[in-house]
Structure formats: C-alpha cells, structure tokens
Amino acid sequence: MEVEIISKENIKPSSPTPNHLKQFNLSILDQLIIIPYVPIILYYPNHNGDNIFQALQRSLVLKKSLSETLTQFYPLAGTIKNHLSIDCNDVGANYVLALVHGRLDGFLRQPDHGLINRFLPFEPSFDESSAGARVTNVQVNIFECGGIAVGLCVSHKILDGAALYTFLKGWANMACGTKEVIYPNLTAPSIFPVKSLWLRDIFMVLYQAVLKEGKCSTKRFVFGSNAIATLRSEASRNGARQPTRVEAVSALIWKCAIAASKEACGVQKTSLLTHLVNLRNKLAVKSSKDLICNMIWISMAVCKGSHEPTLPGLANMVHDSITKIDDEFVNNAQGDEGYVAMQKSLQEMGEIGSIGPIDDYNFTSWCNMGFYDIDFGWGKPSWVSGTVGDGFRVFTNLVILMDTKCGGGIEAWVNLDEQVMKSLQCNPELLAYASLDPSPLPNDP
C-alpha cells in the first residue's frame, strides 16, 4: 500500500487564546516523561457505503471541529517553549491529509507492521522534541474504500494516555455536534507545582539503564477474555490473591521475558518491572478524570536472579508495587512540599536500580480508557493501534497494554531486543494464552 500525502496545513483554534493564558506552565509530574510524543491510530471502516469523495468531505468536518476543540484545549494549539512551559501562541495543529492506495479491510485482515507508522504525521522516535515544536500533530488517512485512519502524535510533555482520551473525546463530541462539550481540567500545575528541573534531572539518570539502542522488534500479543480469566485463575493458585487482568497479563509477559533473556544470554539476571500508575482516581479533585497533564507515577517490582519466577509470585509483586502508589502517597505529593514524598519514592527506585546488572521491562496500560468509544460521527473505530518500534531508537523493553475491540481482552504491544524477541514469540506458555499478531477484524480467526 502506498500512502500519498495530499496536503499539509495548520489548524488554528477558532477563537484566539486570551493574553493572560499565553503561557501554560507544566506540572512537576510532566517531568517524569522523556518520550517526546504520544502516538495513536484509530481505524474507522466505511459502514455507510460512502465513496472516497464523501470520505474526503469528512476531513472537512474533522478540521472544523478540531479548530473549535483547540479553543477549549488551548495549550494543544501551541508550541514547546522549554521543559517548564508551553507557548500558547495559537500556531495550531499540524494537519496532514493522506490518500492510502488500498482498502482498510485488506490492511486490517493482516496488519503490516511496516506500514503502521506511515499513518502518523511523522515517524515516532526517542529524539527530544525541540523548542518551537508543535504540541499537536494529526494525519487523516483516506483509504480507497472510504475507510479512514486518524493518526496523532501529541506532545508527551503535556499529555498521558488518559489526557489523550479526554482530548479525543472532546474533538469527537465537537465533530458530532453533541450537546456535551468537554472542558479540560488545566489545574495540574497548581496541584503539583514545579520550580526547577530537579525531578527531570533525576529521572534522566534513572532512565539511562532503561534506554537501550539496538535492533528492536515489535510484536503484538492478543489475549482474549476467556484466556485472561484462565490466566487470572492460574495466577491465584495456592492461596495467592487473584490479580486484575492487567496485573495477570503483565506478570505472564514478565515471566516469559525473563525466560527469553536467560535463553539469549545464558544466565538469569535480576529483573525489574515498572508500571506507570494513573493517579487521577486517587485525587480528591473535581473533574480529576479530565486533567490535562501526565498524572502518573512509577511503580517498581524486582525479581532477583537467584529466584525461580512463578506466575503467582510475579503477579503478587506487580500488585504490591502498584498498590504502594496509594491515596496517601498522592496526597503527600501535592503542593509546595510534595517533593519530600517524591524524593523518598525516588530514593527507593535508586536503591533498586543500584542492585547491579538487571533487565528492565517497562509497562504502561491504556486499558479501560475508552478509546473504542471515540466516534466522530460515522461510528466507532474497528481497531485502535499503537506504533511499531522496528528499527527505531526506542525503549527496547517497552510493553503497551491496550483494550481489544470487545470482550475484555488485551493487546500487548511488546518491544524487545531482536534476539530476545525470537525466543519470546515462540514461548509455549505465552502462546497458550495469547495469539501472535492476529487480525483485529472480529470475523477473522
């Protein structure tokens, strides 16, 4: 399939941002993130029998509604100023229109990893977004069949996965003309204020062991709801507590990655699993779910090289590490004195990281965020995908967990060193619960 760029333009907010809002200060939690952009692609089949020209008309609806939405989400219409703030200069979103010479159903029947990133306005990478870079970048892809794929790369300096959903929901509601207008909560900088770059400096040091260069391979492991139910039951044997579906899937992938690493290097290393924890439901703040920021903290679980990893044991470690980021921690981390609680947590992370040679596996979950409910007026997406790290400088041990279209399943987008992935993708325990790169179409096997 060829992806042909038809046009590029700036979509500015429909109303100018007031002068007193021209600078948006970031929160201290925004400094945790060193990946520059949050990429996502939503795929919409043509259920209405529209031809390609009618599909192109939909792009006009998307542009108009995006302009109106950026008035509410005004920092997203600006540019990066520095590590501390966004310049709300109304330069607008970078908006690319592309024609895909092929059918959407043909692509979804057997997704081509080599094509996925071409549905985005640019290739995602680890390179730092420079001052003056646009916050919001969109590419609308029109297939010959009239299907549409909407790809976004939004600055991770201001958005995490939950905040990205809030923005997409606001845009979709505007496109549909619904009465419910989404008003973003932009109060995070006052809840978690920042006066310097100390947190970012510390995390840059901590992440040095996490960022690995080399040949990266991306595979998608899909767990159905029945398989997850069985997995949760297996993880709670011998009196262990039953994990959530995210905890169970994370524990299994961790267990199989430990085995794959051991096969690749000949020895079982101490292994570290991190999970990004959403803090929104732990805040006593009105409309906390609509906060536009990186409202996350990092949990850590360790399996020593001398220990035999078991599924129940690893699931307990994942659960215990996540539950440590509780309401008390979030309450103590707020305000001008919140750095004390953060420093204590960072000290514990540093002690874990100083154990010696370790394998890091970094998980983030976008489950239960509602991306499959994003309807711009022509139905809900048939698939929501992550991006592919093949050949790019990325976190090689990064796992992104996403919902499946229906049934409570999970898609795990796993980025690993090429040699380790060769072993992982053949692991019989993993393949007993997950399918490797299946079609996301519901009628396909």
Residue pairs with C-beta under 8 A, 6 or more apart in sequence:
1 100
1 101
1 102
1 106
1 107
1 112
1 115
2 100
2 101
2 102
3 98
3 99
3 100
3 101
3 115
3 118
3 119
3 141
4 98
4 99
4 100
4 101
5 96
5 97
5 98
6 97
6 98
6 99
7 96
7 97
8 94
8 95
8 96
8 97
9 95
10 91
10 92
10 93
10 94
10 95
11 63
11 66
11 67
11 70
11 92
11 93
11 95
11 138
12 67
12 70
12 77
12 90
12 91
12 92
13 67
13 68
13 70
13 71
13 74
13 77
13 90
13 92
14 67
14 68
14 70
14 71
15 71
16 90
17 71
17 74
17 77
17 78
17 88
17 89
17 90
21 74
21 88
22 87
22 88
22 89
23 81
23 85
23 86
23 87
23 88
24 74
24 75
24 78
24 85
24 86
24 88
24 158
24 186
24 189
25 84
25 85
25 189
25 194
26 83
26 84
26 85
26 86
26 157
26 158
26 189
26 194
26 293
27 188
27 189
27 191
27 192
27 193
27 194
27 293
27 294
28 192
28 193
28 194
28 199
28 338
28 339
28 342
29 188
29 192
29 279
29 293
29 294
29 295
29 296
29 297
30 157
30 158
30 188
30 194
30 293
30 294
31 83
31 194
31 197
31 199
31 200
31 203
32 199
32 200
32 203
32 294
32 296
32 297
32 298
33 156
33 157
33 160
33 294
34 128
34 200
34 203
34 204
34 207
35 126
35 156
35 395
36 125
36 126
36 127
36 128
36 129
36 133
36 155
36 156
36 157
37 124
37 129
37 137
37 153
37 154
37 155
37 156
38 152
38 153
38 154
38 155
38 156
38 159
38 160
38 161
38 164
39 120
39 124
39 151
39 152
39 153
39 386
39 387
40 151
40 152
40 164
40 371
40 384
40 385
40 386
41 116
41 119
41 120
41 149
41 150
41 151
41 152
41 384
41 385
41 387
42 149
42 150
42 151
42 168
42 371
42 374
42 381
42 383
42 384
43 104
43 108
43 147
43 148
43 149
43 381
43 382
43 383
43 384
43 385
44 147
44 148
44 149
44 150
44 376
44 378
44 379
44 380
44 381
44 382
45 104
45 105
45 108
45 147
45 379
45 382
46 55
46 104
46 143
46 145
46 146
46 147
46 148
47 378
47 379
48 146
48 378
49 146
50 146
51 146
52 99
52 142
52 143
52 144
52 145
52 146
54 146
55 142
55 143
55 146
55 147
55 148
56 97
56 142
58 148
58 376
58 377
58 378
59 97
59 140
59 142
61 175
61 376
61 377
62 140
62 150
62 175
62 376
63 95
65 171
65 174
65 175
65 376
66 93
66 95
66 138
66 171
66 174
67 92
68 174
69 167
69 170
69 171
69 174
70 76
70 77
70 92
70 93
70 136
71 77
72 170
72 181
72 182
72 183
72 184
73 167
73 170
73 184
73 292
74 88
74 90
75 86
75 88
75 135
75 158
75 186
75 292
76 93
76 135
76 136
76 154
76 158
76 159
76 167
77 88
77 90
77 91
77 92
77 93
77 135
77 136
78 86
78 87
78 88
78 89
78 90
78 91
78 135
79 86
79 87
79 89
79 91
79 131
79 132
79 133
79 134
79 135
80 86
80 87
80 129
80 130
80 131
80 132
80 133
80 134
80 135
80 155
80 157
81 87
81 131
82 131
83 157
83 197
83 200
84 194
84 197
86 135
86 155
86 157
86 158
91 134
92 134
93 134
93 135
93 136
93 137
93 138
94 121
94 134
94 136
94 137
94 138
95 138
95 139
95 140
96 121
96 137
96 138
96 139
96 140
97 139
97 140
97 142
98 119
98 139
98 140
98 141
98 142
99 141
99 142
99 144
100 107
100 119
100 141
100 142
100 143
100 144
100 149
101 144
102 143
102 144
103 143
103 144
103 145
103 147
104 143
104 145
104 147
104 148
104 149
105 145
105 147
105 441
107 115
107 143
108 382
108 383
108 439
108 440
108 441
109 439
109 441
109 444
110 439
111 220
111 385
111 437
111 439
111 440
113 218
113 388
113 390
113 437
114 388
114 390
116 385
116 387
116 388
117 123
117 124
117 387
117 388
119 139
119 141
119 149
119 151
120 137
120 139
120 151
120 152
120 153
120 387
121 137
121 138
121 139
121 151
121 152
121 153
122 137
122 153
123 392
124 153
124 387
124 392
124 394
125 392
125 393
125 394
126 211
126 392
126 393
126 394
126 395
127 393
129 155
129 157
133 155
134 155
135 154
135 155
135 157
135 158
136 152
136 154
136 155
137 152
137 153
137 154
138 150
138 151
138 152
139 150
139 151
139 152
140 148
140 149
140 150
140 151
141 148
141 149
141 150
141 151
142 148
143 149
148 378
150 376
152 164
152 168
154 164
154 167
156 294
157 294
158 292
158 293
158 294
159 167
159 292
159 293
159 294
160 276
160 278
160 293
160 294
160 295
160 296
161 364
161 366
161 369
162 278
162 280
162 289
162 291
162 295
162 369
163 184
163 291
163 292
163 293
163 294
163 295
165 369
165 370
165 371
165 374
166 182
166 184
166 289
166 290
166 291
166 292
167 184
167 292
168 371
168 374
169 182
169 370
169 373
169 374
170 181
170 182
170 184
171 376
172 374
172 375
172 376
172 377
173 180
173 181
173 182
174 181
175 376
175 377
176 375
176 376
176 377
177 377
182 290
183 287
183 290
184 290
184 291
184 292
185 285
185 286
185 287
185 288
185 290
185 291
185 292
186 292
187 285
187 291
188 291
188 292
188 293
188 295
189 293
191 283
191 285
191 334
191 335
192 293
192 333
192 334
192 338
193 335
193 336
193 338
198 339
199 339
199 342
199 346
202 346
206 346
206 349
206 350
206 353
209 353
209 358
209 360
210 360
210 362
210 395
210 397
211 395
212 395
212 396
212 397
212 417
213 393
213 396
214 396
214 417
214 418
215 391
215 417
215 418
216 389
216 390
216 391
216 392
216 394
216 396
216 415
216 416
216 417
216 418
217 389
217 390
217 415
217 416
217 417
217 418
217 421
217 422
218 388
218 389
218 390
218 413
218 414
218 415
219 413
219 414
219 416
219 421
219 424
219 425
219 436
219 437
220 411
220 412
220 413
220 414
220 436
220 437
221 253
221 411
221 412
221 414
221 430
221 434
221 435
221 436
222 404
222 409
222 410
222 411
222 412
222 434
222 435
222 437
222 438
223 231
223 249
223 409
223 410
223 411
223 412
223 433
223 434
224 404
224 407
224 409
224 435
225 407
225 408
225 409
227 409
227 433
227 434
228 245
228 248
228 249
228 408
228 409
228 410
228 433
230 433
231 248
231 249
231 252
231 311
231 433
232 242
232 243
232 244
232 245
232 248
233 242
234 311
234 312
235 242
235 243
235 247
235 248
235 251
235 252
235 311
235 312
235 315
236 242
236 243
236 312
236 315
237 312
238 312
240 312
240 313
240 315
240 316
241 316
241 319
243 251
243 315
243 316
243 318
243 319
244 319
245 367
245 408
245 410
246 365
246 367
246 401
246 410
247 315
247 318
247 319
247 322
248 315
249 401
249 410
249 412
250 273
250 275
250 318
250 363
250 365
250 399
250 401
251 311
251 314
251 315
251 317
251 318
252 311
252 429
252 430
252 433
253 361
253 363
253 399
253 412
253 414
253 430
254 271
254 273
254 303
254 309
254 314
254 318
254 361
255 309
255 310
255 311
255 314
255 429
256 424
256 427
256 429
256 430
257 271
257 359
257 361
257 397
257 416
257 420
257 424
258 268
258 271
258 303
258 309
258 359
259 309
259 423
259 427
260 416
260 420
260 421
260 423
260 424
260 427
261 268
261 269
261 271
261 359
261 420
262 268
262 269
263 423
264 417
264 419
264 420
264 423
267 305
268 305
269 305
269 357
269 358
269 359
270 302
270 303
270 304
270 305
270 355
270 356
270 357
270 358
270 359
271 302
271 303
271 305
271 309
271 358
271 359
271 361
272 300
272 301
272 302
272 352
272 353
272 358
272 359
272 360
272 361
273 300
273 301
273 302
273 303
273 314
273 317
273 318
273 321
273 361
273 362
273 363
274 298
274 299
274 300
274 301
274 360
274 361
274 362
274 363
275 298
275 299
275 301
275 318
275 321
275 322
275 363
275 364
275 365
276 296
276 297
276 298
276 299
276 363
276 364
276 365
277 296
277 297
277 298
277 299
277 322
277 325
278 295
278 296
279 295
279 296
279 297
279 325
279 330
280 288
280 289
280 291
280 295
281 288
281 289
282 325
282 326
282 327
282 330
283 291
283 295
283 330
284 331
285 291
288 295
297 325
297 329
297 330
297 333
297 345
298 349
299 321
299 322
299 324
299 325
300 321
300 348
300 349
300 352
301 314
301 317
301 318
301 320
301 321
302 317
302 352
302 355
303 309
303 313
303 314
303 317
304 355
307 313
329 341
329 345
332 338
332 340
332 341
333 341
333 342
359 397
360 397
361 397
361 399
362 395
362 397
362 398
362 399
363 399
363 400
363 401
364 398
364 399
364 400
364 401
365 400
365 401
366 400
366 401
366 402
366 403
367 401
367 402
367 403
367 410
368 403
369 403
371 381
371 384
371 402
371 403
372 380
372 381
372 384
372 403
372 405
373 380
374 380
374 381
382 405
382 440
382 441
383 405
383 440
384 402
384 403
385 402
385 413
385 440
386 400
386 402
386 411
386 413
387 413
389 395
389 396
389 398
389 415
394 415
395 415
396 415
396 416
396 417
397 415
397 416
397 417
398 414
398 415
399 412
399 413
399 414
399 415
400 412
400 413
401 410
401 411
401 412
401 413
402 410
402 411
402 412
402 413
403 409
403 410
403 411
404 410
404 411
404 440
405 440
405 442
406 442
412 434
414 421
414 424
416 424
424 430
425 436
438 444
438 445
439 445
